[in-house]
């Protein structure tokens, strides 16, 4: 596998120059802004997993910027891996701190995400082949809704927060999927809206976790 090979995957890119995707590249600042906002929201809070999510959120912005400027295999890895890292950390955090599972069982939930993702992605592609690479992210939307459904009675505020996050992700994913279809009428595409909305969604998901943990701490106090 040639990690230096460049590819064109988005409507805005027309060649392999560094700034061929200026809008897609610059809008990654939304992830850094979201990370900064959540770092401010978390000031003084002893929530190591929340802080880890903030740092990974910032890494998502950096990795995506590199992907949309270099368009190489190595840059693609730097784009995808932080997103995966955020998902895995949040699964552990939500399973342990929302559902009340032990750290061991929460770690098992993280491991189980991989077969879950494989099965759900395959099922979604069978139902809607046009989803293509977006099917994997659609599986995350489903998973967030599952957690929200489980929590709807025991923790309705957290369940609502998760459901809101899932809806934002679904809208964001719609813009990601529309990038190629609208290319003829909108040369910059719609991928940049995926960045902006996804930054909002990831920041919101950290906020949902922060509120839940602080509410729990107040209840214990």
C-alpha positions as CSV (number, residue, x, y, z in Angstrom):
1,X,0.0,0.0,0.0
2,X,1.5,3.3,-1.1
3,X,0.8,5.8,1.7
4,X,2.1,8.7,-0.4
5,X,-0.3,8.1,-3.3
6,X,-2.7,11.0,-3.7
7,X,-6.4,10.5,-4.5
8,X,-9.4,12.8,-5.3
9,X,-12.4,11.9,-3.2
10,X,-14.3,15.2,-2.8
11,X,-16.1,17.5,-5.1
12,X,-14.0,20.5,-4.2
13,X,-10.7,18.9,-5.1
14,X,-9.8,19.3,-8.8
15,X,-6.0,18.6,-8.7
16,X,-3.3,17.6,-6.3
17,X,-2.1,21.0,-5.2
18,X,-2.0,21.7,-1.5
19,X,-4.9,24.2,-1.4
20,X,-7.2,22.4,-3.9
21,X,-9.8,22.0,-1.1
22,X,-9.6,25.4,0.6
23,X,-13.2,25.3,2.1
24,X,-12.8,21.7,3.2
25,X,-9.4,22.4,4.7
26,X,-10.3,25.7,6.5
27,X,-13.5,24.4,8.0
28,X,-11.6,21.9,10.1
29,X,-11.0,24.9,12.4
30,X,-14.5,24.1,13.7
31,X,-13.1,21.0,15.4
32,X,-10.4,23.2,17.1
33,X,-13.0,25.7,18.2
34,X,-15.3,23.0,19.6
35,X,-12.3,21.5,21.5
36,X,-11.4,25.0,22.9
37,X,-15.0,25.6,24.0
38,X,-15.2,22.2,25.7
39,X,-11.8,22.8,27.4
40,X,-13.2,26.0,28.8
41,X,-16.4,24.2,29.9
42,X,-14.3,21.5,31.6
43,X,-12.0,23.9,33.4
44,X,-11.4,22.6,37.0
45,X,-13.3,19.4,36.3
46,X,-11.5,16.2,37.2
47,X,-12.9,14.2,34.3
48,X,-10.0,12.4,32.6
49,X,-12.1,10.8,29.9
50,X,-13.8,14.1,29.0
51,X,-10.4,15.7,28.7
52,X,-9.2,12.8,26.6
53,X,-12.2,13.4,24.3
54,X,-11.3,17.1,24.0
55,X,-7.7,16.3,23.0
56,X,-8.9,13.7,20.4
57,X,-11.4,16.2,19.1
58,X,-8.6,18.6,18.4
59,X,-6.6,15.8,16.8
60,X,-9.6,15.2,14.5
61,X,-9.3,18.7,13.2
62,X,-5.6,18.5,12.6
63,X,-5.9,15.1,10.9
64,X,-8.8,16.2,8.7
65,X,-6.9,19.3,7.7
66,X,-3.9,17.2,6.6
67,X,-6.2,14.9,4.7
68,X,-7.9,17.7,2.8
69,X,-4.5,19.4,1.9
70,X,-2.3,16.4,1.2
71,X,-4.9,13.9,0.0
72,X,-2.5,11.0,0.6
73,X,-2.8,7.6,2.3
74,X,-0.9,8.6,5.4
75,X,-3.1,11.7,5.7
76,X,-6.2,9.6,5.4
77,X,-5.0,7.5,8.3
78,X,-4.5,10.6,10.4
79,X,-8.1,11.7,9.5
80,X,-9.8,8.4,10.3
81,X,-7.9,7.1,13.4
82,X,-8.7,10.1,15.7
83,X,-12.4,9.7,14.8
84,X,-12.2,6.0,15.7
85,X,-10.4,6.9,18.9
86,X,-13.2,9.3,19.9
87,X,-15.9,6.6,19.2
88,X,-14.1,4.0,21.3
89,X,-13.4,6.3,24.2
90,X,-17.0,7.5,24.3
91,X,-18.3,3.9,24.2
92,X,-16.2,3.1,27.2
93,X,-17.2,6.3,29.0
94,X,-20.9,5.9,28.2
95,X,-21.0,2.2,29.2
96,X,-19.2,2.8,32.5
97,X,-20.6,6.2,33.5
98,X,-24.1,6.2,31.9
99,X,-25.0,2.5,32.2
100,X,-23.0,1.8,35.4
101,X,-21.1,-1.1,34.0
102,X,-17.7,-2.1,35.5
103,X,-14.5,-1.0,33.7
104,X,-14.0,-4.5,32.5
105,X,-17.4,-4.8,30.9
106,X,-17.1,-1.3,29.5
107,X,-13.8,-2.4,27.9
108,X,-15.6,-5.4,26.5
109,X,-18.2,-3.1,25.0
110,X,-15.4,-1.3,23.2
111,X,-14.1,-4.5,21.7
112,X,-17.6,-5.5,20.7
113,X,-18.0,-2.3,18.7
114,X,-15.8,-3.8,15.9
115,X,-18.1,-6.8,15.1
116,X,-21.1,-4.6,15.7
117,X,-19.8,-2.1,13.1
118,X,-19.0,-4.9,10.6
119,X,-22.5,-6.4,10.9
120,X,-24.4,-3.1,10.9
121,X,-22.4,-1.6,8.0
122,X,-22.9,-4.7,5.9
123,X,-26.7,-4.7,6.7
124,X,-27.0,-1.0,5.8
125,X,-25.1,-1.4,2.6
126,X,-27.4,-4.3,1.6
127,X,-30.4,-2.1,2.2
128,X,-28.9,1.1,0.7
129,X,-25.8,0.5,-1.4
130,X,-25.6,4.2,-2.2
131,X,-24.4,4.9,1.4
132,X,-21.0,3.5,0.5
133,X,-18.4,4.7,3.0
134,X,-21.1,6.5,4.9
135,X,-22.6,3.3,6.1
136,X,-20.0,2.9,8.9
137,X,-20.9,6.3,10.3
138,X,-24.6,5.5,10.0
139,X,-24.0,2.6,12.3
140,X,-22.7,5.0,14.9
141,X,-25.9,7.0,14.6
142,X,-27.8,3.8,15.3
143,X,-25.6,3.0,18.3
144,X,-26.1,6.4,19.9
145,X,-29.9,6.0,19.6
146,X,-29.6,2.5,21.3
147,X,-27.8,4.0,24.3
148,X,-30.4,6.8,24.4
149,X,-33.2,4.3,24.3
150,X,-31.7,2.3,27.2
151,X,-31.3,5.4,29.3
152,X,-34.7,7.0,28.5
153,X,-36.2,6.1,31.9
154,X,-33.3,6.0,34.2
155,X,-31.6,9.2,32.9
156,X,-34.0,11.1,30.6
157,X,-31.8,14.2,30.3
158,X,-28.8,12.2,29.2
159,X,-31.0,10.2,26.8
160,X,-32.3,13.4,25.3
161,X,-28.8,14.7,25.0
162,X,-27.6,11.5,23.2
163,X,-30.6,11.6,20.9
164,X,-29.9,15.2,19.9
165,X,-26.3,14.2,19.2
166,X,-27.5,11.3,17.0
167,X,-29.8,13.7,15.0
168,X,-27.0,16.2,14.5
169,X,-24.7,13.4,13.3
170,X,-27.4,12.1,10.9
171,X,-27.9,15.6,9.4
172,X,-24.1,15.9,9.2
173,X,-23.8,12.6,7.5
174,X,-26.4,13.6,5.0
175,X,-24.3,16.5,3.8
176,X,-21.3,14.1,3.6
177,X,-23.2,11.8,1.4
178,X,-24.5,14.6,-0.8
179,X,-21.0,15.9,-1.7
180,X,-20.6,14.0,-5.0
181,X,-24.3,14.1,-6.1
182,X,-24.5,17.9,-5.9
183,X,-21.0,18.5,-7.4
184,X,-22.3,19.7,-10.8
185,X,-24.4,22.4,-9.3
186,X,-22.3,23.2,-6.3
187,X,-18.6,23.1,-7.1
188,X,-17.4,23.3,-3.5
189,X,-19.6,20.4,-2.6
190,X,-21.2,19.9,0.8
191,X,-18.4,18.1,2.7
192,X,-17.5,21.2,4.6
193,X,-20.9,21.1,6.3
194,X,-20.0,17.6,7.6
195,X,-17.0,19.3,9.3
196,X,-19.0,22.1,10.9
197,X,-21.9,20.0,12.0
198,X,-19.7,17.1,13.1
199,X,-17.6,19.5,15.2
200,X,-20.8,20.7,16.9
201,X,-22.0,17.2,17.4
202,X,-18.7,15.9,19.0
203,X,-18.5,18.9,21.2
204,X,-22.1,18.4,22.3
205,X,-21.4,14.7,23.0
206,X,-18.6,15.8,25.4
207,X,-21.0,18.3,27.0
208,X,-23.6,15.5,27.5
209,X,-20.9,13.4,29.3
210,X,-19.8,16.4,31.4
211,X,-23.3,17.2,32.5
212,X,-24.0,13.6,33.4
213,X,-20.8,13.2,35.5
214,X,-21.2,16.6,37.3
215,X,-24.9,15.8,38.0
216,X,-23.8,12.5,39.5
217,X,-21.1,14.2,41.6
218,X,-23.7,16.7,43.0
219,X,-26.1,13.8,43.8
220,X,-23.4,12.0,45.7
221,X,-22.4,15.2,47.5
